[in-house]
Amino acid sequence: MRVCECVFVRSGPLLAINILYLIIWGFAGIGKIVSGMPEYFPDKFGPTFMAKFPGLPATFWMLAIAEMIGFGLAVFALARLEFMRKPLWLARMLTWSLFVFLMLGFGQWLTNEFNGAFQQFCYFAGTLAALLFTQWVATQPRVAKE
């Protein structure tokens, strides 16, 4: 018996990945939209070039929009039940997430917050592993239920 012949072994990890990123981007993006730009943001990023271009409000809202796009892609993948089929939108969401983690990591490096930058690297690496897993699952043949 091959690993992917068991529906739970194939679908379970895909569902867990989908829900994890739904939580990550949902809390991050919706939190930014509801709360707006935090008070620390100008102090943290004011001394950087981002204060001049594109400007601190634009930087903050671009990040919030990027996180909401990740959330929307995760919702769409879950609504399509992609954990039960070829995970096309889940893979797109994970790919998008790589770029959002790059944005977040860039901000950490720019402000010399190296511990935070390392955490973003870990998120990036975990996302890449999840993406590779979804791509591997997509290449495995589906077998009829016994």
N, C-alpha and C positions, 0 to 999 in steps of 0.2 A: 504494500500500500504506500503510495506516495504521499508526501506531506499535504499537498493541496487537494487531495481527494476528500478530506474531511471539511465540510462546509464551515464549521466553527473555526477551524485553524486558518482557513483562508479569509473568511469574512470578519472574524473577531478583531484581528489586528487592524484591518482597514477601518472598521467602525470606530475602534478606539483612537486611531490616528485622526479621523475626521472629527470626532467629538473633542479631542484635545485641542485642535487648532480652532475649532468653533469657540471654545472657552477662551483660549489665548487672545484671539482677535476680537471676540465679542466684548470681553471685559476691557481690553485696551482701547479699542475704537469707540465703543459706546461711552466708556468712561471719559474719554477726551471730549466727545461731543457734549455730554451732559455737563461736565465741570468746566469746560473751556480751558484756556491756557493757564497753567498753574503759576503762582506767584514767583516760584524759584526760576522759572524759565528765562526771564530776561537777565537775571543775575548769572545764571549758568552759561548761557549762550551769547549774552551781550558783548563780551570781549572778543568773540570770534567773527570771522568774515560773514557768517550767516546773518548777523545783525544788519549788515549792509545789503547783502544779496543772498537770498531773495527777501530778507527781512524776517524778523522773529515771528510775527503772526502767520505769514505765509509758510514758513518752515513748519510751525506747529500744525497748521491745518492740513498741509500736504501729508504729514505723517499720520494724522488722524484719518484722512481719506484713504491712505494706503492701507491702514489697518482695517478700515471698514470694507475695503475691497476684498481683503483676505477673509473677513467675516462673511461677506456675501458669497464668495466662492465656496466657503465651507458649508454654508446653509444650502446652497444650490446642489453641491455634491451629496449632501445628506438627503435632501428632498428627492434626488434621483435614485436613492438607494444604491449608490455606487459601491458600497461594501459588498453588494450581491452581484455585481457585474464588473465590467472593465472600468477601472477608476480614472476616467479621463479628466473630469473636473477636479477631482481630488488631487491629481498630479499637477494640474494647473495652479491650484491653490498653494500647493507645497512649493512650486517653482516661484510663484509670486512672493511667498513667505521668505524665501532666500533673499530676495531683494529688499524686503522690509527689514530683515535682520541686518543686512548690510547698512541700511540707513541708520538704524539704531546703533550699531557698532561704530559707525563713522562719528556719530555724535559723542559717543563715549571716548573714542580716541582723541577727538578734537578738544575735548575738555580735560584730557589727562586722567580720566577715570578708568584706569587699566583693569581693575577688578571687574567693573561693569562691561568693559570691552571683551574680557575673557568670557564672561557669561554669555555675551552675544555670540561669540565664536562657538560656544557649546550649543546654543540654540540653533545656530547655522548648521553645525555638524549633525545634530540630531535630526534636523529637517532634511538634510541631504540623505541621511540613512533612511528616513521614512520615505522619501521620494524614490530612492533606489529599490526599496522593498515594494512599493506600489508598482513600479515598472517591472520588477521580477514577477509579481503576482499576475500582472497583465499578460505576460508571455506564457504562463502555464495553461495547458489545456484543461478545460472544465470536463468533469466526468459526471455521468448520470448518477443520481442517488441510488443507493443499493436498497 
